[in-house]
Amino acid sequence: MISRSDGETFHLLLADRPLPYPIERTAGSANQISVCFWYAHARQPKNTFSTVVVFPESRTLHPAVFRRIETVADLLAEELARSGSLADFYELFEESESVAASLSS
């Protein structure tokens, strides 16, 4: 289980296993993976939201993928703590060092 929380205002967790992106066979191989996270924030305590992150990778169950998902969870948690919400969709870029540069909605 991959999750993040500040213990007070937000909770974020990986909702499902990584999946190839796009999932449709007719689209061909794009060498990308998508992951879905669910999150809740104290600003809207009765709602649960989701966000999808796509990043370059071709192996869905390789240990390196889960290390990258941990990094994605860290980036999303930083953004959630800073702004209180997340976009519905993000794309992770390889050579980035900040949340704003790494996650593009």
C-alpha positions as CSV (number, residue, x, y, z in Angstrom):
1,M,0.0,0.0,0.0
2,I,1.3,3.4,-1.0
3,S,-0.2,6.3,1.0
4,R,0.6,9.7,2.3
5,S,-1.0,11.8,5.0
6,D,-0.1,14.8,7.2
7,G,-2.3,13.3,9.9
8,E,-4.7,16.2,10.0
9,T,-5.7,17.8,6.7
10,F,-5.2,15.2,3.9
11,H,-4.9,11.5,3.1
12,L,-3.7,10.2,-0.2
13,L,-3.5,6.6,-1.3
14,L,-2.8,4.5,-4.4
15,A,-6.2,3.2,-5.6
16,D,-5.1,0.4,-7.9
17,R,-2.1,-1.3,-9.5
18,P,-0.1,0.5,-12.3
19,L,-1.7,0.0,-15.7
20,P,-0.3,0.5,-19.2
21,Y,-1.3,3.8,-20.8
22,P,-3.2,4.0,-23.0
23,I,-4.9,0.7,-22.0
24,E,-6.6,0.2,-25.4
25,R,-4.8,-2.4,-27.5
26,T,-5.5,-0.5,-30.7
27,A,-3.5,2.5,-29.5
28,G,-0.3,0.5,-29.6
29,S,2.5,0.7,-27.0
30,A,3.2,4.1,-25.7
31,N,5.7,2.9,-23.0
32,Q,3.7,4.8,-20.4
33,I,2.0,3.7,-17.1
34,S,-0.9,5.3,-15.4
35,V,-1.7,5.2,-11.7
36,C,-4.8,6.4,-9.9
37,F,-4.7,7.9,-6.4
38,W,-7.7,8.7,-4.2
39,Y,-7.5,11.6,-1.7
40,A,-9.5,13.4,0.9
41,H,-8.9,16.9,2.3
42,A,-10.2,18.6,5.4
43,R,-11.6,21.5,3.2
44,Q,-14.2,19.1,1.9
45,P,-14.4,16.3,4.5
46,K,-17.4,14.5,3.0
47,N,-15.8,14.0,-0.5
48,T,-13.2,11.7,-1.9
49,F,-11.4,12.7,-5.1
50,S,-9.2,10.9,-7.6
51,T,-6.3,11.9,-9.7
52,V,-4.5,10.0,-12.5
53,V,-0.8,10.3,-13.1
54,V,0.9,9.1,-16.3
55,F,4.7,8.6,-16.5
56,P,7.2,7.0,-18.9
57,E,7.8,3.3,-18.1
58,S,7.1,0.0,-19.9
59,R,7.2,-2.5,-17.0
60,T,4.1,-2.3,-14.8
61,L,5.1,-4.7,-12.0
62,H,8.9,-4.0,-11.8
63,P,10.2,-2.9,-8.4
64,A,11.6,0.3,-10.0
65,V,8.1,1.2,-11.0
66,F,7.0,1.1,-7.3
67,R,9.9,3.3,-6.3
68,R,8.8,5.8,-9.0
69,I,5.2,5.6,-7.7
70,E,6.5,6.4,-4.2
71,T,8.1,9.6,-5.7
72,V,4.8,10.4,-7.4
73,A,3.0,10.1,-4.1
74,D,5.5,12.4,-2.5
75,L,5.0,15.0,-5.2
76,L,1.2,14.8,-5.0
77,A,1.4,15.1,-1.2
78,E,3.5,18.2,-1.5
79,E,1.0,19.7,-3.9
80,L,-2.0,18.7,-1.8
81,A,-0.5,20.2,1.3
82,R,0.3,23.4,-0.6
83,S,-2.9,23.9,-2.5
84,G,-5.5,21.7,-0.9
85,S,-6.5,20.0,-4.1
86,L,-5.1,18.2,-7.1
87,A,-5.9,18.2,-10.8
88,D,-7.7,15.3,-12.3
89,F,-4.8,14.3,-14.5
90,Y,-1.0,14.8,-14.4
91,E,1.9,13.8,-16.6
92,L,5.2,13.2,-14.9
93,F,8.3,14.3,-16.8
94,E,11.7,12.6,-16.4
95,E,14.1,15.4,-15.7
96,S,12.3,17.6,-13.2
97,E,13.1,18.6,-9.6
98,S,10.1,20.5,-8.4
99,V,6.4,19.8,-8.1
100,A,5.4,22.5,-10.5
101,A,8.0,21.3,-13.1
102,S,7.4,17.6,-12.5
103,L,3.7,17.3,-12.6
104,S,2.0,19.0,-15.5
105,S,-1.8,19.0,-15.5
